[in-house]
Amino acid sequence: MSDWFPPPSRPLAVEGGIKARSARGAIGQTWWSSRFVEVLEGIGLGNRLQRGRSYARKGQVLSLEVSAGSVTALVQGSRPRPYRTRIGITAYGKRDWSELERTLANNAWYAAKMLAGDMPEDIEDVFAELGLSLFPADAAELSMDCSCPDWEVPCKHLAAVFYLLAEAFDDDPFQILAWRGRAREDLLDNLRATRTSGPPAADADRRGTPLSECLESYFARQSDVVVAPASPSPSLLDDLPPLTVTIRNQSLVDLLRPAYVAD
């Protein structure tokens, strides 16, 4: 009986593929990408992910696209036609994102960090408080598909995509949120709108019509107001502080009083 086995297949070399920046050791430099890899290893994908390191570092991944609930990629294997891969996750709906955005906007620290393009380190807690998860909660939450003949999941093609996805999160942490269903610009626009929203409608009604909207009629209305000319009153003299000024032996107040009494 022969012990001969065919040599392991080697991927076809490609040019212009997406290469992992890490030549050795861990892949992922920021806390959020490291956390992503840590979560994947924690849900039982760690050993299988190792198979994809060489693919990720050789540039076998030709394309990578992140959208709501889905990451799709083309990976060049040993066959002429690249394999199509897809990694799915739950994308949260409008109601969940409305709650998340309200919570983030109401906290000046979270809002400032995110509007500056950074990801708060405890943002996972915000998701958890609302019964949601930022990263995959378990392996069952991920759906993984590859057109290759390998029966193991994740195969080395999917594993390579996971590593490059971690580096994509390094470059732009908002890709994590886009995968969960909210694009970067939409999220930031909603945060700004929530933080700068005006007072309730009832308060706006009490302010009345802005002057800019009634300039033509404003001065016409003011001309209808009749203001009676002020007339001197003798009581004004009594309200003055004591005066020691005299003219020809007569106090100044007594000299002025006839003018205030006259109509």
JONORSUL-V941575 format. One record per residue. N is the residue number from 1. RES is the residue in one small letter. PSI is psi in degrees with one decimal (999 if undefined). D_FIRST is the distance of its C-alpha to the first C-alpha in whole Angstrom. Layout:
BEGIN
n = {N | N}
res = {RES | RES}
psi = {PSI | PSI}
d_first = {D_FIRST | D_FIRST}
END
This chain:
BEGIN
n = {1 | 2 | 3 | 4 | 5 | 6 | 7 | 8 | 9 | 10 | 11 | 12 | 13 | 14 | 15 | 16 | 17 | 18 | 19 | 20 | 21 | 22 | 23 | 24 | 25 | 26 | 27 | 28 | 29 | 30 | 31 | 32 | 33 | 34 | 35 | 36 | 37 | 38 | 39 | 40 | 41 | 42 | 43 | 44 | 45 | 46 | 47 | 48 | 49 | 50 | 51 | 52 | 53 | 54 | 55 | 56 | 57 | 58 | 59 | 60 | 61 | 62 | 63 | 64 | 65 | 66 | 67 | 68 | 69 | 70 | 71 | 72 | 73 | 74 | 75 | 76 | 77 | 78 | 79 | 80 | 81 | 82 | 83 | 84 | 85 | 86 | 87 | 88 | 89 | 90 | 91 | 92 | 93 | 94 | 95 | 96 | 97 | 98 | 99 | 100 | 101 | 102 | 103 | 104 | 105 | 106 | 107 | 108 | 109 | 110 | 111 | 112 | 113 | 114 | 115 | 116 | 117 | 118 | 119 | 120 | 121 | 122 | 123 | 124 | 125 | 126 | 127 | 128 | 129 | 130 | 131 | 132 | 133 | 134 | 135 | 136 | 137 | 138 | 139 | 140 | 141 | 142 | 143 | 144 | 145 | 146 | 147 | 148 | 149 | 150 | 151 | 152 | 153 | 154 | 155 | 156 | 157 | 158 | 159 | 160 | 161 | 162 | 163 | 164 | 165 | 166 | 167 | 168 | 169 | 170 | 171 | 172 | 173 | 174 | 175 | 176 | 177 | 178 | 179 | 180 | 181 | 182 | 183 | 184 | 185 | 186 | 187 | 188 | 189 | 190 | 191 | 192 | 193 | 194 | 195 | 196 | 197 | 198 | 199 | 200 | 201 | 202 | 203 | 204 | 205 | 206 | 207 | 208 | 209 | 210 | 211 | 212 | 213 | 214 | 215 | 216 | 217 | 218 | 219 | 220 | 221 | 222 | 223 | 224 | 225 | 226 | 227 | 228 | 229 | 230 | 231 | 232 | 233 | 234 | 235 | 236 | 237 | 238 | 239 | 240 | 241 | 242 | 243 | 244 | 245 | 246 | 247 | 248 | 249 | 250 | 251 | 252 | 253 | 254 | 255 | 256 | 257 | 258 | 259 | 260 | 261 | 262 | 263}
res = {m | s | d | w | f | p | p | p | s | r | p | l | a | v | e | g | g | i | k | a | r | s | a | r | g | a | i | g | q | t | w | w | s | s | r | f | v | e | v | l | e | g | i | g | l | g | n | r | l | q | r | g | r | s | y | a | r | k | g | q | v | l | s | l | e | v | s | a | g | s | v | t | a | l | v | q | g | s | r | p | r | p | y | r | t | r | i | g | i | t | a | y | g | k | r | d | w | s | e | l | e | r | t | l | a | n | n | a | w | y | a | a | k | m | l | a | g | d | m | p | e | d | i | e | d | v | f | a | e | l | g | l | s | l | f | p | a | d | a | a | e | l | s | m | d | c | s | c | p | d | w | e | v | p | c | k | h | l | a | a | v | f | y | l | l | a | e | a | f | d | d | d | p | f | q | i | l | a | w | r | g | r | a | r | e | d | l | l | d | n | l | r | a | t | r | t | s | g | p | p | a | a | d | a | d | r | r | g | t | p | l | s | e | c | l | e | s | y | f | a | r | q | s | d | v | v | v | a | p | a | s | p | s | p | s | l | l | d | d | l | p | p | l | t | v | t | i | r | n | q | s | l | v | d | l | l | r | p | a | y | v | a | d}
psi = {130.8 | 139.7 | 10.7 | 135.9 | 146.7 | 145.5 | 149.8 | 142.7 | 147.6 | 139.4 | 146.7 | 135.9 | 141.4 | 160.3 | 141.8 | 12.5 | 171.1 | 111.9 | 140.0 | 138.8 | -27.3 | 119.0 | -22.8 | 163.7 | -153.9 | 148.5 | 128.5 | 124.1 | -31.5 | 167.1 | -34.3 | -36.2 | -37.3 | -38.4 | -37.9 | -47.0 | -39.4 | -41.2 | -43.0 | -42.4 | -34.5 | -23.9 | 16.4 | 12.8 | 0.1 | -53.8 | -38.2 | -29.2 | -29.7 | -27.4 | -20.9 | -3.2 | -47.8 | -36.8 | -42.6 | -37.0 | -22.2 | -13.9 | 29.7 | -16.6 | 120.3 | -31.6 | 154.2 | 125.1 | 129.3 | 129.1 | 177.3 | 113.7 | 4.4 | 138.9 | 123.4 | 146.5 | 154.5 | 130.9 | 127.8 | 118.9 | -144.3 | -12.2 | 157.1 | -37.5 | 126.6 | 150.4 | 142.7 | 126.6 | 152.6 | 134.1 | 115.4 | 150.9 | 162.0 | 125.3 | 126.0 | 149.1 | -174.5 | -41.5 | -46.0 | -43.8 | -30.4 | -42.2 | -43.6 | -46.2 | -37.4 | -42.8 | -43.7 | -41.5 | -31.4 | -8.7 | 112.5 | -34.5 | -50.6 | -47.5 | -44.7 | -43.8 | -45.1 | -37.8 | -21.8 | 0.9 | 13.3 | 163.5 | 115.3 | 138.2 | -25.1 | 25.9 | -23.9 | -33.1 | -35.2 | -44.8 | -44.2 | -38.0 | -26.6 | 11.3 | 23.5 | 170.3 | 134.6 | -51.1 | 167.3 | 129.6 | -33.2 | 170.9 | -29.6 | -20.4 | -17.1 | 132.8 | 128.7 | 127.9 | 140.6 | 143.6 | 4.5 | 165.2 | -2.6 | 131.5 | -14.7 | 142.5 | 122.0 | 143.0 | 177.2 | -24.9 | -44.4 | -39.4 | -40.8 | -39.0 | -40.7 | -45.1 | -43.4 | -27.6 | -39.5 | -41.2 | -30.5 | -35.8 | -31.6 | -47.1 | -37.4 | 98.7 | -18.7 | -11.4 | -30.3 | -44.3 | -33.4 | -38.3 | -31.5 | -0.2 | 3.4 | 114.1 | 152.3 | -54.7 | -38.6 | -42.3 | -49.3 | -38.6 | -41.6 | -36.0 | -44.1 | -44.9 | -39.8 | -38.9 | -24.2 | 11.5 | 146.1 | -178.5 | 165.9 | 161.5 | -36.6 | -39.5 | -38.6 | -36.2 | -36.1 | -20.4 | -18.2 | -172.1 | 132.5 | 146.8 | -34.9 | -20.4 | -1.9 | 31.5 | -38.6 | -35.0 | -12.3 | -52.2 | -28.6 | -39.9 | -37.2 | -30.2 | -19.2 | -12.4 | 120.4 | 122.7 | 117.9 | 136.2 | 142.2 | 135.3 | 142.2 | 147.0 | 135.6 | -22.4 | -23.9 | -37.1 | -34.3 | -22.5 | -8.7 | 150.3 | 159.5 | 130.8 | 136.6 | 7.6 | 131.3 | 150.1 | 119.0 | 47.0 | 19.0 | 135.3 | 150.7 | -35.5 | -44.2 | -33.3 | -34.1 | -21.5 | -42.8 | -34.4 | -34.4 | -25.4 | -32.4 | 142.1 | 999}
d_first = {0 | 4 | 7 | 9 | 12 | 15 | 18 | 20 | 23 | 26 | 30 | 32 | 35 | 38 | 42 | 45 | 42 | 44 | 42 | 43 | 46 | 44 | 42 | 40 | 41 | 43 | 43 | 47 | 50 | 53 | 53 | 52 | 49 | 48 | 49 | 47 | 43 | 44 | 45 | 41 | 40 | 42 | 41 | 37 | 36 | 36 | 32 | 31 | 34 | 33 | 30 | 33 | 35 | 34 | 34 | 38 | 38 | 37 | 39 | 37 | 39 | 42 | 44 | 45 | 48 | 49 | 52 | 53 | 50 | 47 | 45 | 44 | 42 | 40 | 37 | 35 | 31 | 29 | 30 | 33 | 35 | 36 | 35 | 38 | 38 | 41 | 42 | 45 | 47 | 50 | 53 | 56 | 59 | 63 | 64 | 62 | 62 | 66 | 66 | 64 | 66 | 69 | 68 | 67 | 70 | 72 | 71 | 72 | 70 | 67 | 69 | 70 | 66 | 65 | 67 | 67 | 63 | 62 | 60 | 61 | 59 | 60 | 60 | 57 | 60 | 62 | 59 | 58 | 62 | 62 | 59 | 56 | 53 | 53 | 50 | 47 | 48 | 44 | 41 | 42 | 45 | 42 | 41 | 38 | 37 | 35 | 34 | 30 | 27 | 26 | 27 | 28 | 32 | 33 | 30 | 31 | 33 | 36 | 35 | 37 | 39 | 40 | 41 | 43 | 45 | 46 | 47 | 49 | 51 | 52 | 53 | 55 | 55 | 57 | 53 | 52 | 55 | 55 | 51 | 53 | 56 | 59 | 59 | 61 | 64 | 64 | 64 | 66 | 69 | 69 | 69 | 72 | 74 | 74 | 75 | 78 | 79 | 83 | 85 | 84 | 86 | 89 | 90 | 90 | 92 | 95 | 95 | 96 | 96 | 95 | 98 | 96 | 96 | 100 | 101 | 104 | 105 | 105 | 108 | 110 | 110 | 111 | 114 | 115 | 115 | 119 | 119 | 123 | 124 | 125 | 128 | 130 | 130 | 133 | 130 | 128 | 131 | 131 | 127 | 128 | 128 | 131 | 133 | 135 | 136 | 140 | 142 | 146 | 146 | 144 | 140 | 137 | 136 | 139 | 140 | 137 | 137 | 140 | 137 | 134 | 137 | 138 | 136}
END
